[in-house]
């Protein structure tokens, strides 16, 4: 391709093919990171939407007056997530403590609280998974693009020195190719940063909702434990 042709052919596709192999690898890596980023964004958005709806349905059933035993029997054989997972874990520990003889209920409240904490932690880890990828792309993307730009400019200046031609028609294509890498880096990083902040805030909201339900349910079970202990002492 002649310098005159290159000066007029500054389309994105042409800039990519004319770039140095290192700059091409940087561009391809950033494009792949951007695709990965958007896949995570879509997946997490759908997951959080399903989780919120599941929590709404569970709370509606839980506070409808249905007995805890019936609700537990309906959930224990089906995969539960969110509030359902927290409820099932606490009820499982509750039932184990009253199965057979010799089971102590003195420390049952503490055991239930620990089970609730562990279950909430697992649910938060499930919701929070892969968000670190967005943070990494958002923070490293511009620097990777800048690396491609610096490399491209160095290669362009080397070619200019070798040709001993400093006209704008010769300089512009190489500089444009180099800056294209930074543009792709920003294209990958900006959505990643915005999505990470939004999705991380959603995780915090869902975690607060899980912890709030856990506190309420723990208080309900604690009252029932006190009633059983009082009845056993009275008997």
C-alpha positions as protocol buffer text, in pm:
chain_id: "A"
residue {
  index: 1
  type: UNK
  ca { x: 0 y: 0 z: 0 }
}
residue {
  index: 2
  type: UNK
  ca { x: 146 y: 337 z: -98 }
}
residue {
  index: 3
  type: UNK
  ca { x: 172 y: 625 z: 150 }
}
residue {
  index: 4
  type: UNK
  ca { x: -89 y: 817 z: -44 }
}
residue {
  index: 5
  type: UNK
  ca { x: -333 y: 527 z: -23 }
}
residue {
  index: 6
  type: UNK
  ca { x: -264 y: 474 z: 344 }
}
residue {
  index: 7
  type: UNK
  ca { x: -323 y: 840 z: 415 }
}
residue {
  index: 8
  type: UNK
  ca { x: -674 y: 820 z: 276 }
}
residue {
  index: 9
  type: UNK
  ca { x: -761 y: 470 z: 402 }
}
residue {
  index: 10
  type: UNK
  ca { x: -815 y: 534 z: 772 }
}
residue {
  index: 11
  type: UNK
  ca { x: -1115 y: 312 z: 834 }
}
residue {
  index: 12
  type: UNK
  ca { x: -1112 y: 106 z: 1154 }
}
residue {
  index: 13
  type: UNK
  ca { x: -1068 y: -219 z: 964 }
}
residue {
  index: 14
  type: UNK
  ca { x: -779 y: -73 z: 769 }
}
residue {
  index: 15
  type: UNK
  ca { x: -618 y: 67 z: 1083 }
}
residue {
  index: 16
  type: UNK
  ca { x: -631 y: -278 z: 1240 }
}
residue {
  index: 17
  type: UNK
  ca { x: -471 y: -458 z: 945 }
}
residue {
  index: 18
  type: UNK
  ca { x: -202 y: -196 z: 897 }
}
residue {
  index: 19
  type: UNK
  ca { x: -101 y: -201 z: 1265 }
}
residue {
  index: 20
  type: UNK
  ca { x: 207 y: -376 z: 1400 }
}
residue {
  index: 21
  type: UNK
  ca { x: 159 y: -738 z: 1512 }
}
residue {
  index: 22
  type: UNK
  ca { x: 201 y: -642 z: 1880 }
}
residue {
  index: 23
  type: UNK
  ca { x: -64 y: -370 z: 1845 }
}
residue {
  index: 24
  type: UNK
  ca { x: -291 y: -620 z: 1670 }
}
residue {
  index: 25
  type: UNK
  ca { x: -256 y: -864 z: 1960 }
}
residue {
  index: 26
  type: UNK
  ca { x: -341 y: -585 z: 2204 }
}
residue {
  index: 27
  type: UNK
  ca { x: -650 y: -491 z: 2001 }
}
residue {
  index: 28
  type: UNK
  ca { x: -768 y: -852 z: 1973 }
}
residue {
  index: 29
  type: UNK
  ca { x: -718 y: -904 z: 2347 }
}
residue {
  index: 30
  type: UNK
  ca { x: -914 y: -591 z: 2432 }
}
residue {
  index: 31
  type: UNK
  ca { x: -1198 y: -684 z: 2196 }
}
residue {
  index: 32
  type: UNK
  ca { x: -1214 y: -1031 z: 2355 }
}
residue {
  index: 33
  type: UNK
  ca { x: -1215 y: -870 z: 2700 }
}
residue {
  index: 34
  type: UNK
  ca { x: -1499 y: -640 z: 2593 }
}
residue {
  index: 35
  type: UNK
  ca { x: -1706 y: -937 z: 2468 }
}
residue {
  index: 36
  type: UNK
  ca { x: -1637 y: -1122 z: 2794 }
}
residue {
  index: 37
  type: UNK
  ca { x: -1734 y: -811 z: 2989 }
}
residue {
  index: 38
  type: UNK
  ca { x: -2070 y: -777 z: 2812 }
}
residue {
  index: 39
  type: UNK
  ca { x: -2140 y: -1149 z: 2858 }
}
residue {
  index: 40
  type: UNK
  ca { x: -2089 y: -1110 z: 3233 }
}
residue {
  index: 41
  type: UNK
  ca { x: -2304 y: -795 z: 3241 }
}
residue {
  index: 42
  type: UNK
  ca { x: -2595 y: -968 z: 3067 }
}
residue {
  index: 43
  type: UNK
  ca { x: -2560 y: -1284 z: 3277 }
}
residue {
  index: 44
  type: UNK
  ca { x: -2547 y: -1096 z: 3607 }
}
residue {
  index: 45
  type: UNK
  ca { x: -2833 y: -865 z: 3514 }
}
residue {
  index: 46
  type: UNK
  ca { x: -3056 y: -1164 z: 3440 }
}
residue {
  index: 47
  type: UNK
  ca { x: -2937 y: -1345 z: 3755 }
}
residue {
  index: 48
  type: UNK
  ca { x: -3014 y: -1049 z: 3980 }
}
residue {
  index: 49
  type: UNK
  ca { x: -3355 y: -1007 z: 3819 }
}
residue {
  index: 50
  type: UNK
  ca { x: -3437 y: -1374 z: 3883 }
}
residue {
  index: 51
  type: UNK
  ca { x: -3306 y: -1348 z: 4239 }
}
residue {
  index: 52
  type: UNK
  ca { x: -3520 y: -1044 z: 4319 }
}
residue {
  index: 53
  type: UNK
  ca { x: -3830 y: -1211 z: 4179 }
}
residue {
  index: 54
  type: UNK
  ca { x: -3754 y: -1529 z: 4373 }
}
residue {
  index: 55
  type: UNK
  ca { x: -3714 y: -1329 z: 4693 }
}
residue {
  index: 56
  type: UNK
  ca { x: -4042 y: -1148 z: 4633 }
}
residue {
  index: 57
  type: UNK
  ca { x: -4227 y: -1476 z: 4580 }
}
residue {
  index: 58
  type: UNK
  ca { x: -4069 y: -1637 z: 4886 }
}
residue {
  index: 59
  type: UNK
  ca { x: -4147 y: -1344 z: 5114 }
}
residue {
  index: 60
  type: UNK
  ca { x: -4507 y: -1343 z: 4993 }
}
residue {
  index: 61
  type: UNK
  ca { x: -4543 y: -1711 z: 5082 }
}
residue {
  index: 62
  type: UNK
  ca { x: -4344 y: -1684 z: 5405 }
}
residue {
  index: 63
  type: UNK
  ca { x: -4554 y: -1402 z: 5548 }
}
residue {
  index: 64
  type: UNK
  ca { x: -4883 y: -1545 z: 5419 }
}
residue {
  index: 65
  type: UNK
  ca { x: -4932 y: -1750 z: 5734 }
}
residue {
  index: 66
  type: UNK
  ca { x: -4830 y: -2087 z: 5593 }
}
residue {
  index: 67
  type: UNK
  ca { x: -4665 y: -2309 z: 5854 }
}
residue {
  index: 68
  type: UNK
  ca { x: -4287 y: -2333 z: 5854 }
}
residue {
  index: 69
  type: UNK
  ca { x: -4303 y: -2711 z: 5825 }
}
residue {
  index: 70
  type: UNK
  ca { x: -4514 y: -2700 z: 5509 }
}
residue {
  index: 71
  type: UNK
  ca { x: -4291 y: -2438 z: 5354 }
}
residue {
  index: 72
  type: UNK
  ca { x: -3980 y: -2637 z: 5442 }
}
residue {
  index: 73
  type: UNK
  ca { x: -4122 y: -2959 z: 5295 }
}
residue {
  index: 74
  type: UNK
  ca { x: -4202 y: -2774 z: 4975 }
}
residue {
  index: 75
  type: UNK
  ca { x: -3848 y: -2635 z: 4940 }
}
residue {
  index: 76
  type: UNK
  ca { x: -3616 y: -2902 z: 5078 }
}
residue {
  index: 77
  type: UNK
  ca { x: -3631 y: -3123 z: 4767 }
}
residue {
  index: 78
  type: UNK
  ca { x: -3602 y: -2840 z: 4516 }
}
residue {
  index: 79
  type: UNK
  ca { x: -3292 y: -2626 z: 4462 }
}
residue {
  index: 80
  type: UNK
  ca { x: -3337 y: -2313 z: 4668 }
}
residue {
  index: 81
  type: UNK
  ca { x: -3157 y: -1983 z: 4620 }
}
residue {
  index: 82
  type: UNK
  ca { x: -3164 y: -1647 z: 4791 }
}
residue {
  index: 83
  type: UNK
  ca { x: -3406 y: -1629 z: 5083 }
}
residue {
  index: 84
  type: UNK
  ca { x: -3518 y: -1985 z: 5016 }
}
residue {
  index: 85
  type: UNK
  ca { x: -3165 y: -2115 z: 5068 }
}
residue {
  index: 86
  type: UNK
  ca { x: -3133 y: -1922 z: 5394 }
}
residue {
  index: 87
  type: UNK
  ca { x: -3469 y: -2055 z: 5516 }
}
residue {
  index: 88
  type: UNK
  ca { x: -3392 y: -2417 z: 5424 }
}
residue {
  index: 89
  type: UNK
  ca { x: -3049 y: -2409 z: 5590 }
}
residue {
  index: 90
  type: UNK
  ca { x: -3190 y: -2275 z: 5917 }
}
residue {
  index: 91
  type: UNK
  ca { x: -3485 y: -2516 z: 5918 }
}
residue {
  index: 92
  type: UNK
  ca { x: -3253 y: -2810 z: 5846 }
}
residue {
  index: 93
  type: UNK
  ca { x: -3043 y: -2724 z: 6151 }
}
residue {
  index: 94
  type: UNK
  ca { x: -3362 y: -2674 z: 6353 }
}
residue {
  index: 95
  type: UNK
  ca { x: -3500 y: -3017 z: 6262 }
}
residue {
  index: 96
  type: UNK
  ca { x: -3167 y: -3194 z: 6319 }
}
residue {
  index: 97
  type: UNK
  ca { x: -3154 y: -3056 z: 6672 }
}
residue {
  index: 98
  type: UNK
  ca { x: -3492 y: -3209 z: 6759 }
}
residue {
  index: 99
  type: UNK
  ca { x: -3439 y: -3547 z: 6591 }
}
residue {
  index: 100
  type: UNK
  ca { x: -3370 y: -3835 z: 6829 }
}
residue {
  index: 101
  type: UNK
  ca { x: -3296 y: -3819 z: 7195 }
}
residue {
  index: 102
  type: UNK
  ca { x: -3019 y: -3636 z: 7368 }
}
residue {
  index: 103
  type: UNK
  ca { x: -3014 y: -3344 z: 7130 }
}
residue {
  index: 104
  type: UNK
  ca { x: -2936 y: -3022 z: 7312 }
}
residue {
  index: 105
  type: UNK
  ca { x: -3127 y: -2710 z: 7225 }
}
residue {
  index: 106
  type: UNK
  ca { x: -2936 y: -2489 z: 7467 }
}
residue {
  index: 107
  type: UNK
  ca { x: -2702 y: -2359 z: 7197 }
}
residue {
  index: 108
  type: UNK
  ca { x: -2943 y: -2402 z: 6906 }
}
residue {
  index: 109
  type: UNK
  ca { x: -2982 y: -2027 z: 6855 }
}
residue {
  index: 110
  type: UNK
  ca { x: -2607 y: -1986 z: 6816 }
}
residue {
  index: 111
  type: UNK
  ca { x: -2586 y: -2278 z: 6573 }
}
residue {
  index: 112
  type: UNK
  ca { x: -2872 y: -2140 z: 6365 }
}
residue {
  index: 113
  type: UNK
  ca { x: -2704 y: -1799 z: 6353 }
}
residue {
  index: 114
  type: UNK
  ca { x: -2382 y: -1958 z: 6230 }
}
residue {
  index: 115
  type: UNK
  ca { x: -2570 y: -2156 z: 5965 }
}
residue {
  index: 116
  type: UNK
  ca { x: -2745 y: -1840 z: 5852 }
}
residue {
  index: 117
  type: UNK
  ca { x: -2415 y: -1650 z: 5830 }
}
residue {
  index: 118
  type: UNK
  ca { x: -2249 y: -1926 z: 5625 }
}
residue {
  index: 119
  type: UNK
  ca { x: -2547 y: -1955 z: 5391 }
}
residue {
  index: 120
  type: UNK
  ca { x: -2561 y: -1579 z: 5335 }
}
residue {
  index: 121
  type: UNK
  ca { x: -2188 y: -1577 z: 5264 }
}
residue {
  index: 122
  type: UNK
  ca { x: -2232 y: -1851 z: 5002 }
}
residue {
  index: 123
  type: UNK
  ca { x: -2521 y: -1668 z: 4840 }
}
residue {
  index: 124
  type: UNK
  ca { x: -2324 y: -1343 z: 4828 }
}
residue {
  index: 125
  type: UNK
  ca { x: -2026 y: -1526 z: 4675 }
}
residue {
  index: 126
  type: UNK
  ca { x: -2257 y: -1670 z: 4410 }
}
residue {
  index: 127
  type: UNK
  ca { x: -2396 y: -1325 z: 4331 }
}
residue {
  index: 128
  type: UNK
  ca { x: -2053 y: -1161 z: 4347 }
}
residue {
  index: 129
  type: UNK
  ca { x: -1873 y: -1415 z: 4129 }
}
residue {
  index: 130
  type: UNK
  ca { x: -1708 y: -1280 z: 3811 }
}
residue {
  index: 131
  type: UNK
  ca { x: -1759 y: -918 z: 3915 }
}
residue {
  index: 132
  type: UNK
  ca { x: -1387 y: -904 z: 3985 }
}
residue {
  index: 133
  type: UNK
  ca { x: -1335 y: -964 z: 3612 }
}
residue {
  index: 134
  type: UNK
  ca { x: -1525 y: -642 z: 3538 }
}
residue {
  index: 135
  type: UNK
  ca { x: -1314 y: -453 z: 3788 }
}
residue {
  index: 136
  type: UNK
  ca { x: -995 y: -593 z: 3636 }
}
residue {
  index: 137
  type: UNK
  ca { x: -1099 y: -504 z: 3281 }
}
residue {
  index: 138
  type: UNK
  ca { x: -1209 y: -160 z: 3392 }
}
residue {
  index: 139
  type: UNK
  ca { x: -879 y: -84 z: 3564 }
}
residue {
  index: 140
  type: UNK
  ca { x: -636 y: -256 z: 3326 }
}
residue {
  index: 141
  type: UNK
  ca { x: -808 y: -191 z: 2992 }
}
residue {
  index: 142
  type: UNK
  ca { x: -688 y: 169 z: 2943 }
}
residue {
  index: 143
  type: UNK
  ca { x: -331 y: 76 z: 3036 }
}
residue {
  index: 144
  type: UNK
  ca { x: -326 y: -218 z: 2798 }
}
residue {
  index: 145
  type: UNK
  ca { x: -457 y: 7 z: 2524 }
}
residue {
  index: 146
  type: UNK
  ca { x: -194 y: 267 z: 2614 }
}
residue {
  index: 147
  type: UNK
  ca { x: 74 y: 1 z: 2586 }
}
residue {
  index: 148
  type: UNK
  ca { x: -46 y: -75 z: 2233 }
}
residue {
  index: 149
  type: UNK
  ca { x: -45 y: 296 z: 2154 }
}
residue {
  index: 150
  type: UNK
  ca { x: 309 y: 349 z: 2281 }
}
residue {
  index: 151
  type: UNK
  ca { x: 434 y: 47 z: 2091 }
}
residue {
  index: 152
  type: UNK
  ca { x: 259 y: 161 z: 1775 }
}
residue {
  index: 153
  type: UNK
  ca { x: 401 y: 514 z: 1801 }
}
residue {
  index: 154
  type: UNK
  ca { x: 751 y: 377 z: 1859 }
}
residue {
  index: 155
  type: UNK
  ca { x: 717 y: 155 z: 1554 }
}
residue {
  index: 156
  type: UNK
  ca { x: 576 y: 446 z: 1351 }
}
residue {
  index: 157
  type: UNK
  ca { x: 862 y: 676 z: 1445 }
}
residue {
  index: 158
  type: UNK
  ca { x: 1112 y: 405 z: 1358 }
}
residue {
  index: 159
  type: UNK
  ca { x: 954 y: 367 z: 1014 }
}
residue {
  index: 160
  type: UNK
  ca { x: 955 y: 745 z: 965 }
}
residue {
  index: 161
  type: UNK
  ca { x: 1323 y: 763 z: 1056 }
}
residue {
  index: 162
  type: UNK
  ca { x: 1404 y: 481 z: 817 }
}
residue {
  index: 163
  type: UNK
  ca { x: 1213 y: 642 z: 528 }
}
residue {
  index: 164
  type: UNK
  ca { x: 1340 y: 992 z: 611 }
}
residue {
  index: 165
  type: UNK
  ca { x: 999 y: 1129 z: 518 }
}
residue {
  index: 166
  type: UNK
  ca { x: 824 y: 1344 z: 781 }
}
residue {
  index: 167
  type: UNK
  ca { x: 524 y: 1453 z: 575 }
}
residue {
  index: 168
  type: UNK
  ca { x: 182 y: 1433 z: 741 }
}
residue {
  index: 169
  type: UNK
  ca { x: 65 y: 1181 z: 483 }
}
residue {
  index: 170
  type: UNK
  ca { x: 328 y: 937 z: 611 }
}
residue {
  index: 171
  type: UNK
  ca { x: 302 y: 1018 z: 985 }
}
residue {
  index: 172
  type: UNK
  ca { x: -79 y: 1028 z: 1024 }
}
residue {
  index: 173
  type: UNK
  ca { x: -164 y: 663 z: 946 }
}
residue {
  index: 174
  type: UNK
  ca { x: 88 y: 525 z: 1195 }
}
residue {
  index: 175
  type: UNK
  ca { x: -25 y: 760 z: 1471 }
}
residue {
  index: 176
  type: UNK
  ca { x: -390 y: 678 z: 1400 }
}
residue {
  index: 177
  type: UNK
  ca { x: -319 y: 304 z: 1419 }
}
residue {
  index: 178
  type: UNK
  ca { x: -148 y: 351 z: 1754 }
}
residue {
  index: 179
  type: UNK
  ca { x: -425 y: 567 z: 1902 }
}
residue {
  index: 180
  type: UNK
  ca { x: -684 y: 312 z: 1785 }
}
residue {
  index: 181
  type: UNK
  ca { x: -552 y: 73 z: 2052 }
}
residue {
  index: 182
  type: UNK
  ca { x: -622 y: 327 z: 2327 }
}
residue {
  index: 183
  type: UNK
  ca { x: -971 y: 384 z: 2190 }
}
residue {
  index: 184
  type: UNK
  ca { x: -1045 y: 10 z: 2205 }
}
residue {
  index: 185
  type: UNK
  ca { x: -906 y: -1 z: 2560 }
}
residue {
  index: 186
  type: UNK
  ca { x: -1143 y: 275 z: 2667 }
}
residue {
  index: 187
  type: UNK
  ca { x: -1429 y: 103 z: 2481 }
}
residue {
  index: 188
  type: UNK
  ca { x: -1370 y: -209 z: 2691 }
}
residue {
  index: 189
  type: UNK
  ca { x: -1298 y: -32 z: 3021 }
}
residue {
  index: 190
  type: UNK
  ca { x: -1575 y: 227 z: 3048 }
}
residue {
  index: 191
  type: UNK
  ca { x: -1872 y: -17 z: 3033 }
}
residue {
  index: 192
  type: UNK
  ca { x: -1684 y: -252 z: 3268 }
}
residue {
  index: 193
  type: UNK
  ca { x: -1638 y: 19 z: 3533 }
}
residue {
  index: 194
  type: UNK
  ca { x: -1997 y: 143 z: 3509 }
}
residue {
  index: 195
  type: UNK
  ca { x: -2138 y: -209 z: 3518 }
}
residue {
  index: 196
  type: UNK
  ca { x: -1916 y: -310 z: 3809 }
}
residue {
  index: 197
  type: UNK
  ca { x: -2033 y: -17 z: 4019 }
}
residue {
  index: 198
  type: UNK
  ca { x: -2399 y: -82 z: 3942 }
}
residue {
  index: 199
  type: UNK
  ca { x: -2384 y: -461 z: 3988 }
}
residue {
  index: 200
  type: UNK
  ca { x: -2178 y: -429 z: 4306 }
}
residue {
  index: 201
  type: UNK
  ca { x: -2445 y: -197 z: 4446 }
}
residue {
  index: 202
  type: UNK
  ca { x: -2710 y: -458 z: 4355 }
}
residue {
  index: 203
  type: UNK
  ca { x: -2513 y: -725 z: 4540 }
}
residue {
  index: 204
  type: UNK
  ca { x: -2502 y: -501 z: 4848 }
}
residue {
  index: 205
  type: UNK
  ca { x: -2880 y: -449 z: 4832 }
}
residue {
  index: 206
  type: UNK
  ca { x: -2948 y: -822 z: 4799 }
}
residue {
  index: 207
  type: UNK
  ca { x: -2704 y: -898 z: 5081 }
}
residue {
  index: 208
  type: UNK
  ca { x: -2883 y: -651 z: 5307 }
}
residue {
  index: 209
  type: UNK
  ca { x: -3213 y: -814 z: 5219 }
}
residue {
  index: 210
  type: UNK
  ca { x: -3074 y: -1160 z: 5303 }
}
residue {
  index: 211
  type: UNK
  ca { x: -2932 y: -1038 z: 5634 }
}
residue {
  index: 212
  type: UNK
  ca { x: -3257 y: -865 z: 5725 }
}
residue {
  index: 213
  type: UNK
  ca { x: -3459 y: -1181 z: 5663 }
}
residue {
  index: 214
  type: UNK
  ca { x: -3204 y: -1389 z: 5852 }
}
residue {
  index: 215
  type: UNK
  ca { x: -3237 y: -1164 z: 6156 }
}
residue {
  index: 216
  type: UNK
  ca { x: -3618 y: -1181 z: 6147 }
}
residue {
  index: 217
  type: UNK
  ca { x: -3623 y: -1558 z: 6098 }
}
residue {
  index: 218
  type: UNK
  ca { x: -3362 y: -1611 z: 6369 }
}
residue {
  index: 219
  type: UNK
  ca { x: -3581 y: -1412 z: 6609 }
}
residue {
  index: 220
  type: UNK
  ca { x: -3885 y: -1628 z: 6519 }
}
residue {
  index: 221
  type: UNK
  ca { x: -3693 y: -1952 z: 6579 }
}
residue {
  index: 222
  type: UNK
  ca { x: -3543 y: -1814 z: 6900 }
}
residue {
  index: 223
  type: UNK
  ca { x: -3890 y: -1747 z: 7040 }
}
residue {
  index: 224
  type: UNK
  ca { x: -3998 y: -2101 z: 6953 }
}
residue {
  index: 225
  type: UNK
  ca { x: -3687 y: -2241 z: 7120 }
}
residue {
  index: 226
  type: UNK
  ca { x: -3763 y: -2048 z: 7437 }
}
residue {
  index: 227
  type: UNK
  ca { x: -4123 y: -2174 z: 7431 }
}
residue {
  index: 228
  type: UNK
  ca { x: -4008 y: -2537 z: 7394 }
}
residue {
  index: 229
  type: UNK
  ca { x: -3760 y: -2502 z: 7677 }
}
residue {
  index: 230
  type: UNK
  ca { x: -4027 y: -2346 z: 7898 }
}
residue {
  index: 231
  type: UNK
  ca { x: -4273 y: -2627 z: 7816 }
}
residue {
  index: 232
  type: UNK
  ca { x: -4012 y: -2893 z: 7887 }
}
residue {
  index: 233
  type: UNK
  ca { x: -3933 y: -2737 z: 8225 }
}
residue {
  index: 234
  type: UNK
  ca { x: -4302 y: -2711 z: 8308 }
}
residue {
  index: 235
  type: UNK
  ca { x: -4355 y: -3076 z: 8220 }
}
